[in-house]
Protein backbone atom coordinates (compact mmCIF):
# COMPACT_ATOMS: atom_id res chain seq x y z
CA UNK A 1 0.00 0.00 0.00
CA UNK A 2 1.10 3.57 -0.64
CA UNK A 3 1.75 6.13 2.08
CA UNK A 4 -1.46 7.96 1.13
CA UNK A 5 -3.52 4.75 1.27
CA UNK A 6 -2.11 3.85 4.68
CA UNK A 7 -2.92 7.34 5.97
CA UNK A 8 -6.49 6.97 4.71
CA UNK A 9 -6.69 3.60 6.45
CA UNK A 10 -5.51 5.23 9.66
CA UNK A 11 -8.20 7.90 9.32
CA UNK A 12 -10.88 5.23 8.83
CA UNK A 13 -9.68 3.33 11.92
CA UNK A 14 -9.66 6.56 13.92
CA UNK A 15 -13.26 7.33 12.98
CA UNK A 16 -14.29 3.83 14.08
CA UNK A 17 -12.58 4.35 17.46
CA UNK A 18 -9.88 1.72 16.79
CA UNK A 19 -7.02 3.97 17.86
CA UNK A 20 -4.37 1.25 18.10
CA UNK A 21 -5.01 0.25 14.51
CA UNK A 22 -4.93 3.92 13.52
CA UNK A 23 -1.51 4.36 15.13
CA UNK A 24 -0.24 1.26 13.29
CA UNK A 25 -1.49 2.52 9.91
CA UNK A 26 -0.13 6.03 10.44
CA UNK A 27 3.24 4.62 11.51
CA UNK A 28 3.48 2.45 8.38
CA UNK A 29 2.56 5.48 6.25
CA UNK A 30 5.28 7.57 7.87
CA UNK A 31 7.85 4.87 7.24
CA UNK A 32 7.15 5.29 3.53
CA UNK A 33 6.91 9.10 3.62
CA UNK A 34 8.26 10.75 6.82
CA UNK A 35 7.49 14.27 5.54
CA UNK A 36 3.70 14.06 6.12
CA UNK A 37 2.84 16.68 8.73
CA UNK A 38 -0.84 15.66 8.59
CA UNK A 39 0.03 12.08 9.42
CA UNK A 40 2.01 13.19 12.47
CA UNK A 41 -0.91 15.38 13.51
CA UNK A 42 -3.39 12.52 13.19
CA UNK A 43 -1.14 10.03 14.99
CA UNK A 44 -0.73 12.57 17.79
CA UNK A 45 -4.52 12.65 18.16
CA UNK A 46 -4.65 8.83 18.20
CA UNK A 47 -1.96 8.62 20.87
CA UNK A 48 -3.92 11.11 22.96
CA UNK A 49 -7.01 8.90 22.69
CA UNK A 50 -4.85 6.03 23.97
CA UNK A 51 -3.76 8.22 26.93
CA UNK A 52 -0.14 8.24 25.73
CA UNK A 53 0.38 11.98 26.11
CA UNK A 54 4.18 11.82 25.84
CA UNK A 55 4.08 10.23 22.37
CA UNK A 56 1.26 12.57 21.37
CA UNK A 57 3.48 15.51 22.25
CA UNK A 58 6.45 14.18 20.23
CA UNK A 59 4.27 13.77 17.14
CA UNK A 60 2.74 17.24 17.55
CA UNK A 61 6.23 18.75 17.79
CA UNK A 62 7.35 16.88 14.65
CA UNK A 63 4.21 18.09 12.86
CA UNK A 64 5.15 21.71 13.59
CA UNK A 65 8.74 21.16 12.53
CA UNK A 66 7.43 20.14 9.11
CA UNK A 67 4.68 22.79 8.93
CA UNK A 68 5.29 25.75 11.28
CA UNK A 69 2.14 27.54 10.07
CA UNK A 70 -0.20 24.55 10.57
CA UNK A 71 -2.67 25.69 13.24
CA UNK A 72 -3.84 22.21 14.20
CA UNK A 73 -0.25 21.30 15.05
CA UNK A 74 -0.31 23.95 17.78
CA UNK A 75 -3.65 22.73 19.13
CA UNK A 76 -2.36 19.14 19.09
CA UNK A 77 0.71 20.18 21.07
CA UNK A 78 -1.39 22.22 23.52
CA UNK A 79 -3.72 19.23 24.04
CA UNK A 80 -0.81 16.91 24.86
CA UNK A 81 0.80 19.46 27.19
CA UNK A 82 -2.50 19.87 29.04
CA UNK A 83 -2.74 16.15 29.69
CA UNK A 84 0.84 16.26 30.99
CA UNK A 85 -0.20 19.24 33.17
CA UNK A 86 2.56 21.36 31.67
CA UNK A 87 0.27 24.34 31.74
CA UNK A 88 2.68 27.21 31.09
CA UNK A 89 4.14 25.44 28.04
CA UNK A 90 0.61 24.87 26.74
CA UNK A 91 -0.14 28.58 27.16
CA UNK A 92 3.10 29.52 25.38
CA UNK A 93 2.41 27.22 22.40
CA UNK A 94 -1.11 28.64 21.99
CA UNK A 95 0.20 32.20 22.00
CA UNK A 96 2.98 31.26 19.56
CA UNK A 97 0.44 29.68 17.21
CA UNK A 98 -1.89 32.68 17.42
CA UNK A 99 0.98 34.92 16.29
CA UNK A 100 1.85 32.69 13.29
CA UNK A 101 -1.55 31.58 11.98
CA UNK A 102 -4.41 33.23 10.13
CA UNK A 103 -6.98 35.26 12.02
CA UNK A 104 -9.58 32.49 11.83
CA UNK A 105 -7.11 29.92 13.13
CA UNK A 106 -5.92 32.36 15.77
CA UNK A 107 -9.50 32.66 17.05
CA UNK A 108 -9.68 28.87 17.35
CA UNK A 109 -6.37 28.76 19.21
CA UNK A 110 -7.63 31.58 21.40
CA UNK A 111 -10.45 29.31 22.57
CA UNK A 112 -7.88 26.60 23.32
CA UNK A 113 -5.88 29.16 25.30
CA UNK A 114 -8.95 29.92 27.44
CA UNK A 115 -9.44 26.19 28.02
CA UNK A 116 -5.79 25.78 29.09
CA UNK A 117 -5.94 28.65 31.57
CA UNK A 118 -9.22 27.41 33.06
CA UNK A 119 -7.93 23.84 33.38
CA UNK A 120 -4.72 25.10 34.97
CA UNK A 121 -6.62 27.07 37.62
CA UNK A 122 -9.07 24.21 38.17
CA UNK A 123 -6.10 21.91 38.81
CA UNK A 124 -4.76 24.38 41.38
CA UNK A 125 -8.13 24.35 43.18
CA UNK A 126 -8.37 20.57 43.47
CA UNK A 127 -8.60 19.07 46.95
CA UNK A 128 -9.79 20.44 50.29
CA UNK A 129 -9.34 23.96 51.67
CA UNK A 130 -10.50 25.43 54.99
CA UNK A 131 -10.69 28.88 56.53
CA UNK A 132 -12.75 31.25 58.66
CA UNK A 133 -14.96 33.95 57.18
CA UNK A 134 -14.97 37.45 58.63
CA UNK A 135 -17.07 38.32 61.67
CA UNK A 136 -19.30 40.43 59.41
CA UNK A 137 -20.20 37.24 57.52
CA UNK A 138 -20.68 35.22 60.70
CA UNK A 139 -17.14 34.27 61.76
CA UNK A 140 -17.72 30.57 61.02
CA UNK A 141 -15.25 27.99 59.73
CA UNK A 142 -15.84 26.60 56.28
CA UNK A 143 -14.34 23.88 54.14
CA UNK A 144 -14.45 23.56 50.37
CA UNK A 145 -13.49 20.40 48.53
CA UNK A 146 -13.08 20.75 44.78
CA UNK A 147 -13.71 17.24 43.46
CA UNK A 148 -13.19 17.48 39.71
CA UNK A 149 -13.59 20.01 36.93
CA UNK A 150 -17.03 21.18 38.10
CA UNK A 151 -18.15 19.65 41.44
CA UNK A 152 -17.52 21.16 44.87
CA UNK A 153 -18.52 20.10 48.37
CA UNK A 154 -19.03 22.91 50.89
CA UNK A 155 -18.89 22.06 54.61
CA UNK A 156 -20.26 24.78 56.87
CA UNK A 157 -21.93 24.77 60.29
CA UNK A 158 -22.10 20.99 60.30
CA UNK A 159 -23.79 20.84 56.91
CA UNK A 160 -22.20 19.22 53.87
CA UNK A 161 -23.63 20.67 50.66
CA UNK A 162 -22.83 19.63 47.11
CA UNK A 163 -22.64 22.18 44.36
CA UNK A 164 -21.14 23.15 41.03
CA UNK A 165 -18.33 25.55 40.30
CA UNK A 166 -17.07 27.33 37.22
CA UNK A 167 -13.91 29.35 36.67
CA UNK A 168 -12.80 32.05 34.27
CA UNK A 169 -9.04 32.29 34.61
CA UNK A 170 -8.75 34.83 31.79
CA UNK A 171 -10.01 37.52 34.17
CA UNK A 172 -7.79 39.47 36.54
CA UNK A 173 -8.49 38.65 39.31
CA UNK A 174 -9.75 35.20 38.35
CA UNK A 175 -13.49 34.51 38.58
CA UNK A 176 -14.93 31.59 40.55
CA UNK A 177 -18.69 30.99 40.60
CA UNK A 178 -20.10 28.50 43.11
CA UNK A 179 -23.70 27.34 43.06
CA UNK A 180 -24.88 25.05 45.84
CA UNK A 181 -28.09 23.07 46.03
CA UNK A 182 -30.30 22.95 49.10
CA UNK A 183 -32.98 20.53 50.24
CA UNK A 184 -34.69 23.47 51.94
CA UNK A 185 -35.77 25.01 48.62
CA UNK A 186 -39.52 24.40 48.09
CA UNK A 187 -40.48 22.28 45.06
CA UNK A 188 -40.88 24.35 41.91
CA UNK A 189 -38.65 27.18 43.16
CA UNK A 190 -35.50 27.97 41.17
CA UNK A 191 -32.11 27.25 42.79
CA UNK A 192 -30.25 30.18 44.31
CA UNK A 193 -27.99 32.06 41.91
CA UNK A 194 -24.26 31.23 41.92
CA UNK A 195 -22.11 33.24 44.30
CA UNK A 196 -19.61 35.32 42.28
CA UNK A 197 -16.16 35.11 43.92
CA UNK A 198 -12.75 36.29 42.89
CA UNK A 199 -9.98 33.80 43.67
CA UNK A 200 -6.26 33.18 43.47
CA UNK A 201 -3.87 30.49 44.70
CA UNK A 202 -0.39 31.29 45.96
CA UNK A 203 2.05 30.13 48.64
CA UNK A 204 -0.26 31.44 51.37
CA UNK A 205 -3.21 29.38 50.19
CA UNK A 206 -6.51 29.99 48.39
CA UNK A 207 -7.62 33.61 48.54
CA UNK A 208 -11.38 34.04 48.15
CA UNK A 209 -13.51 37.14 48.18
CA UNK A 210 -17.30 37.00 47.91
CA UNK A 211 -19.91 39.77 47.68
CA UNK A 212 -21.02 41.62 50.79
CA UNK A 213 -24.35 43.46 51.05
CA UNK A 214 -24.84 43.36 47.26
CA UNK A 215 -24.59 40.34 44.97
CA UNK A 216 -21.83 41.91 42.90
CA UNK A 217 -18.45 40.34 42.23
CA UNK A 218 -15.66 42.09 44.19
CA UNK A 219 -12.78 43.61 42.24
CA UNK A 220 -10.04 43.20 44.86
CA UNK A 221 -9.06 40.93 47.74
CA UNK A 222 -10.05 42.44 51.06
CA UNK A 223 -12.98 43.68 53.10
CA UNK A 224 -15.87 41.81 54.67
CA UNK A 225 -16.06 39.10 51.99
CA UNK A 226 -12.39 38.08 52.10
CA UNK A 227 -11.28 34.66 53.35
CA UNK A 228 -7.85 32.99 53.22
CA UNK A 229 -8.25 29.22 52.89
CA UNK A 230 -5.53 26.80 53.96
CA UNK A 231 -4.90 23.53 52.14
CA UNK A 232 -6.40 20.53 53.92
CA UNK A 233 -9.53 19.58 55.84
CA UNK A 234 -10.90 21.28 58.96
CA UNK A 235 -9.80 19.82 62.27
CA UNK A 236 -12.19 19.64 65.18
CA UNK A 237 -10.85 21.62 68.08
CA UNK A 238 -10.34 19.62 71.25
CA UNK A 239 -10.71 21.43 74.58
CA UNK A 240 -8.71 19.39 77.10
CA UNK A 241 -9.91 21.61 79.97
CA UNK A 242 -13.52 20.59 79.30
CA UNK A 243 -12.61 16.90 79.24
CA UNK A 244 -11.25 17.22 82.77
CA UNK A 245 -14.60 18.49 84.10
CA UNK A 246 -17.29 16.22 85.52
CA UNK A 247 -20.40 15.50 83.45
CA UNK A 248 -22.48 17.86 85.61
CA UNK A 249 -19.92 20.65 85.23
CA UNK A 250 -19.84 20.15 81.46
CA UNK A 251 -23.65 20.33 81.29
CA UNK A 252 -23.68 23.54 83.29
CA UNK A 253 -20.99 25.17 81.16
CA UNK A 254 -22.71 24.02 77.96
CA UNK A 255 -25.96 25.61 79.14
CA UNK A 256 -24.23 28.91 79.88
CA UNK A 257 -22.69 29.01 76.40
CA UNK A 258 -26.01 28.14 74.78
CA UNK A 259 -27.62 31.02 76.69
CA UNK A 260 -24.88 33.37 75.49
CA UNK A 261 -25.46 32.21 71.90
CA UNK A 262 -29.14 33.15 71.96
CA UNK A 263 -29.96 36.73 70.90
CA UNK A 264 -31.42 39.23 73.33
CA UNK A 265 -34.50 39.62 71.20
CA UNK A 266 -36.52 37.62 68.73
CA UNK A 267 -35.32 37.52 65.13
CA UNK A 268 -37.17 39.93 62.88
CA UNK A 269 -39.06 38.33 60.03
CA UNK A 270 -38.24 39.17 56.43
CA UNK A 271 -40.46 41.63 54.65
CA UNK A 272 -40.83 42.55 50.99
CA UNK A 273 -40.52 46.18 52.10
CA UNK A 274 -37.04 45.59 53.57
CA UNK A 275 -34.12 47.37 52.03
CA UNK A 276 -31.14 45.27 50.88
CA UNK A 277 -29.24 46.38 53.97
CA UNK A 278 -32.11 45.46 56.31
CA UNK A 279 -32.47 42.06 54.67
CA UNK A 280 -28.75 41.46 54.97
CA UNK A 281 -28.77 42.38 58.66
CA UNK A 282 -31.63 39.97 59.38
CA UNK A 283 -29.93 37.15 57.52
CA UNK A 284 -26.60 37.77 59.24
CA UNK A 285 -28.26 37.78 62.67
CA UNK A 286 -29.55 34.28 61.95
CA UNK A 287 -26.16 33.17 60.56
CA UNK A 288 -24.31 34.44 63.62
CA UNK A 289 -26.73 32.62 65.91
CA UNK A 290 -26.31 29.36 64.00
CA UNK A 291 -22.54 29.84 64.04
CA UNK A 292 -22.49 30.34 67.80
CA UNK A 293 -24.76 27.35 68.44
CA UNK A 294 -22.68 25.16 66.16
CA UNK A 295 -19.49 26.12 67.99
CA UNK A 296 -21.07 25.09 71.29
CA UNK A 297 -22.13 21.79 69.76
CA UNK A 298 -18.63 21.19 68.43
CA UNK A 299 -17.22 21.95 71.86
CA UNK A 300 -19.55 19.81 74.00
CA UNK A 301 -20.97 17.32 71.53
CA UNK A 302 -24.38 16.86 69.94
CA UNK A 303 -25.70 14.57 72.68
CA UNK A 304 -24.96 17.00 75.51
CA UNK A 305 -26.38 19.90 73.51
CA UNK A 306 -29.62 17.94 73.08
CA UNK A 307 -29.80 17.13 76.80
CA UNK A 308 -29.45 20.81 77.68
CA UNK A 309 -32.07 21.99 75.19
CA UNK A 310 -34.47 19.19 76.11
CA UNK A 311 -34.19 20.29 79.76
CA UNK A 312 -35.72 23.63 78.78
CA UNK A 313 -38.84 22.09 77.25
CA UNK A 314 -42.13 22.58 79.15
CA UNK A 315 -42.62 19.88 81.77
CA UNK A 316 -39.12 18.46 81.33
CA UNK A 317 -37.01 17.41 84.28
CA UNK A 318 -33.70 19.20 83.99
CA UNK A 319 -30.61 17.14 83.37
CA UNK A 320 -28.32 16.63 86.37
CA UNK A 321 -26.07 19.64 86.77
CA UNK A 322 -28.67 22.04 85.39
CA UNK A 323 -31.92 21.15 87.18
CA UNK A 324 -33.06 23.84 89.64
CA UNK A 325 -30.47 26.41 88.55
CA UNK A 326 -31.15 30.03 87.53
CA UNK A 327 -29.38 29.21 84.27
CA UNK A 328 -32.09 26.71 83.35
CA UNK A 329 -34.77 29.34 83.98
CA UNK A 330 -32.82 31.83 81.87
CA UNK A 331 -32.55 29.31 79.04
CA UNK A 332 -36.31 28.65 79.23
CA UNK A 333 -36.97 32.39 79.09
CA UNK A 334 -34.71 32.78 76.04
CA UNK A 335 -36.49 30.00 74.18
CA UNK A 336 -39.89 31.37 75.18
CA UNK A 337 -38.83 34.78 73.92
CA UNK A 338 -38.14 33.17 70.56
CA UNK A 339 -41.85 32.18 70.52
CA UNK A 340 -41.21 28.72 71.86
CA UNK A 341 -39.09 27.72 68.83
CA UNK A 342 -37.33 24.40 69.23
CA UNK A 343 -33.70 25.27 68.70
CA UNK A 344 -32.54 21.73 69.17
CA UNK A 345 -32.92 21.38 65.41
CA UNK A 346 -30.64 24.35 64.83
CA UNK A 347 -28.14 22.93 67.24
CA UNK A 348 -28.06 19.59 65.45
CA UNK A 349 -28.03 21.00 61.92
C-alpha positions in Angstrom: 0.0 0.0 0.0 1.1 3.6 -0.6 1.8 6.1 2.1 -1.5 8.0 1.1 -3.5 4.8 1.3 -2.1 3.8 4.7 -2.9 7.3 6.0 -6.5 7.0 4.7 -6.7 3.6 6.4 -5.5 5.2 9.7 -8.2 7.9 9.3 -10.9 5.2 8.8 -9.7 3.3 11.9 -9.7 6.6 13.9 -13.3 7.3 13.0 -14.3 3.8 14.1 -12.6 4.3 17.5 -9.9 1.7 16.8 -7.0 4.0 17.9 -4.4 1.2 18.1 -5.0 0.2 14.5 -4.9 3.9 13.5 -1.5 4.4 15.1 -0.2 1.3 13.3 -1.5 2.5 9.9 -0.1 6.0 10.4 3.2 4.6 11.5 3.5 2.5 8.4 2.6 5.5 6.2 5.3 7.6 7.9 7.9 4.9 7.2 7.1 5.3 3.5 6.9 9.1 3.6 8.3 10.7 6.8 7.5 14.3 5.5 3.7 14.1 6.1 2.8 16.7 8.7 -0.8 15.7 8.6 0.0 12.1 9.4 2.0 13.2 12.5 -0.9 15.4 13.5 -3.4 12.5 13.2 -1.1 10.0 15.0 -0.7 12.6 17.8 -4.5 12.6 18.2 -4.7 8.8 18.2 -2.0 8.6 20.9 -3.9 11.1 23.0 -7.0 8.9 22.7 -4.9 6.0 24.0 -3.8 8.2 26.9 -0.1 8.2 25.7 0.4 12.0 26.1 4.2 11.8 25.8 4.1 10.2 22.4 1.3 12.6 21.4 3.5 15.5 22.3 6.5 14.2 20.2 4.3 13.8 17.1 2.7 17.2 17.5 6.2 18.8 17.8 7.3 16.9 14.7 4.2 18.1 12.9 5.2 21.7 13.6 8.7 21.2 12.5 7.4 20.1 9.1 4.7 22.8 8.9 5.3 25.8 11.3 2.1 27.5 10.1 -0.2 24.6 10.6 -2.7 25.7 13.2 -3.8 22.2 14.2 -0.3 21.3 15.1 -0.3 23.9 17.8 -3.6 22.7 19.1 -2.4 19.1 19.1 0.7 20.2 21.1 -1.4 22.2 23.5 -3.7 19.2 24.0 -0.8 16.9 24.9 0.8 19.5 27.2 -2.5 19.9 29.0 -2.7 16.2 29.7 0.8 16.3 31.0 -0.2 19.2 33.2 2.6 21.4 31.7 0.3 24.3 31.7 2.7 27.2 31.1 4.1 25.4 28.0 0.6 24.9 26.7 -0.1 28.6 27.2 3.1 29.5 25.4 2.4 27.2 22.4 -1.1 28.6 22.0 0.2 32.2 22.0 3.0 31.3 19.6 0.4 29.7 17.2 -1.9 32.7 17.4 1.0 34.9 16.3 1.8 32.7 13.3 -1.5 31.6 12.0 -4.4 33.2 10.1 -7.0 35.3 12.0 -9.6 32.5 11.8 -7.1 29.9 13.1 -5.9 32.4 15.8 -9.5 32.7 17.0 -9.7 28.9 17.4 -6.4 28.8 19.2 -7.6 31.6 21.4 -10.4 29.3 22.6 -7.9 26.6 23.3 -5.9 29.2 25.3 -8.9 29.9 27.4 -9.4 26.2 28.0 -5.8 25.8 29.1 -5.9 28.7 31.6 -9.2 27.4 33.1 -7.9 23.8 33.4 -4.7 25.1 35.0 -6.6 27.1 37.6 -9.1 24.2 38.2 -6.1 21.9 38.8 -4.8 24.4 41.4 -8.1 24.4 43.2 -8.4 20.6 43.5 -8.6 19.1 47.0 -9.8 20.4 50.3 -9.3 24.0 51.7 -10.5 25.4 55.0 -10.7 28.9 56.5 -12.7 31.2 58.7 -15.0 33.9 57.2 -15.0 37.5 58.6 -17.1 38.3 61.7 -19.3 40.4 59.4 -20.2 37.2 57.5 -20.7 35.2 60.7 -17.1 34.3 61.8 -17.7 30.6 61.0 -15.2 28.0 59.7 -15.8 26.6 56.3 -14.3 23.9 54.1 -14.5 23.6 50.4 -13.5 20.4 48.5 -13.1 20.7 44.8 -13.7 17.2 43.5 -13.2 17.5 39.7 -13.6 20.0 36.9 -17.0 21.2 38.1 -18.1 19.6 41.4 -17.5 21.2 44.9 -18.5 20.1 48.4 -19.0 22.9 50.9 -18.9 22.1 54.6 -20.3 24.8 56.9 -21.9 24.8 60.3 -22.1 21.0 60.3 -23.8 20.8 56.9 -22.2 19.2 53.9 -23.6 20.7 50.7 -22.8 19.6 47.1 -22.6 22.2 44.4 -21.1 23.1 41.0 -18.3 25.6 40.3 -17.1 27.3 37.2 -13.9 29.4 36.7 -12.8 32.1 34.3 -9.0 32.3 34.6 -8.8 34.8 31.8 -10.0 37.5 34.2 -7.8 39.5 36.5 -8.5 38.6 39.3 -9.7 35.2 38.4 -13.5 34.5 38.6 -14.9 31.6 40.5 -18.7 31.0 40.6 -20.1 28.5 43.1 -23.7 27.3 43.1 -24.9 25.0 45.8 -28.1 23.1 46.0 -30.3 22.9 49.1 -33.0 20.5 50.2 -34.7 23.5 51.9 -35.8 25.0 48.6 -39.5 24.4 48.1 -40.5 22.3 45.1 -40.9 24.4 41.9 -38.6 27.2 43.2 -35.5 28.0 41.2 -32.1 27.3 42.8 -30.3 30.2 44.3 -28.0 32.1 41.9 -24.3 31.2 41.9 -22.1 33.2 44.3 -19.6 35.3 42.3 -16.2 35.1 43.9 -12.7 36.3 42.9 -10.0 33.8 43.7 -6.3 33.2 43.5 -3.9 30.5 44.7 -0.4 31.3 46.0 2.1 30.1 48.6 -0.3 31.4 51.4 -3.2 29.4 50.2 -6.5 30.0 48.4 -7.6 33.6 48.5 -11.4 34.0 48.2 -13.5 37.1 48.2 -17.3 37.0 47.9 -19.9 39.8 47.7 -21.0 41.6 50.8 -24.4 43.5 51.1 -24.8 43.4 47.3 -24.6 40.3 45.0 -21.8 41.9 42.9 -18.4 40.3 42.2 -15.7 42.1 44.2 -12.8 43.6 42.2 -10.0 43.2 44.9 -9.1 40.9 47.7 -10.0 42.4 51.1 -13.0 43.7 53.1 -15.9 41.8 54.7 -16.1 39.1 52.0 -12.4 38.1 52.1 -11.3 34.7 53.4 -7.9 33.0 53.2 -8.3 29.2 52.9 -5.5 26.8 54.0 -4.9 23.5 52.1 -6.4 20.5 53.9 -9.5 19.6 55.8 -10.9 21.3 59.0 -9.8 19.8 62.3 -12.2 19.6 65.2 -10.8 21.6 68.1 -10.3 19.6 71.3 -10.7 21.4 74.6 -8.7 19.4 77.1 -9.9 21.6 80.0 -13.5 20.6 79.3 -12.6 16.9 79.2 -11.2 17.2 82.8 -14.6 18.5 84.1 -17.3 16.2 85.5 -20.4 15.5 83.4 -22.5 17.9 85.6 -19.9 20.6 85.2 -19.8 20.1 81.5 -23.7 20.3 81.3 -23.7 23.5 83.3 -21.0 25.2 81.2 -22.7 24.0 78.0 -26.0 25.6 79.1 -24.2 28.9 79.9 -22.7 29.0 76.4 -26.0 28.1 74.8 -27.6 31.0 76.7 -24.9 33.4 75.5 -25.5 32.2 71.9 -29.1 33.1 72.0 -30.0 36.7 70.9 -31.4 39.2 73.3 -34.5 39.6 71.2 -36.5 37.6 68.7 -35.3 37.5 65.1 -37.2 39.9 62.9 -39.1 38.3 60.0 -38.2 39.2 56.4 -40.5 41.6 54.6 -40.8 42.5 51.0 -40.5 46.2 52.1 -37.0 45.6 53.6 -34.1 47.4 52.0 -31.1 45.3 50.9 -29.2 46.4 54.0 -32.1 45.5 56.3 -32.5 42.1 54.7 -28.7 41.5 55.0 -28.8 42.4 58.7 -31.6 40.0 59.4 -29.9 37.1 57.5 -26.6 37.8 59.2 -28.3 37.8 62.7 -29.5 34.3 62.0 -26.2 33.2 60.6 -24.3 34.4 63.6 -26.7 32.6 65.9 -26.3 29.4 64.0 -22.5 29.8 64.0 -22.5 30.3 67.8 -24.8 27.3 68.4 -22.7 25.2 66.2 -19.5 26.1 68.0 -21.1 25.1 71.3 -22.1 21.8 69.8 -18.6 21.2 68.4 -17.2 22.0 71.9 -19.5 19.8 74.0 -21.0 17.3 71.5 -24.4 16.9 69.9 -25.7 14.6 72.7 -25.0 17.0 75.5 -26.4 19.9 73.5 -29.6 17.9 73.1 -29.8 17.1 76.8 -29.4 20.8 77.7 -32.1 22.0 75.2 -34.5 19.2 76.1 -34.2 20.3 79.8 -35.7 23.6 78.8 -38.8 22.1 77.3 -42.1 22.6 79.2 -42.6 19.9 81.8 -39.1 18.5 81.3 -37.0 17.4 84.3 -33.7 19.2 84.0 -30.6 17.1 83.4 -28.3 16.6 86.4 -26.1 19.6 86.8 -28.7 22.0 85.4 -31.9 21.2 87.2 -33.1 23.8 89.6 -30.5 26.4 88.6 -31.1 30.0 87.5 -29.4 29.2 84.3 -32.1 26.7 83.3 -34.8 29.3 84.0 -32.8 31.8 81.9 -32.6 29.3 79.0 -36.3 28.6 79.2 -37.0 32.4 79.1 -34.7 32.8 76.0 -36.5 30.0 74.2 -39.9 31.4 75.2 -38.8 34.8 73.9 -38.1 33.2 70.6 -41.9 32.2 70.5 -41.2 28.7 71.9 -39.1 27.7 68.8 -37.3 24.4 69.2 -33.7 25.3 68.7 -32.5 21.7 69.2 -32.9 21.4 65.4 -30.6 24.4 64.8 -28.1 22.9 67.2 -28.1 19.6 65.5 -28.0 21.0 61.9 
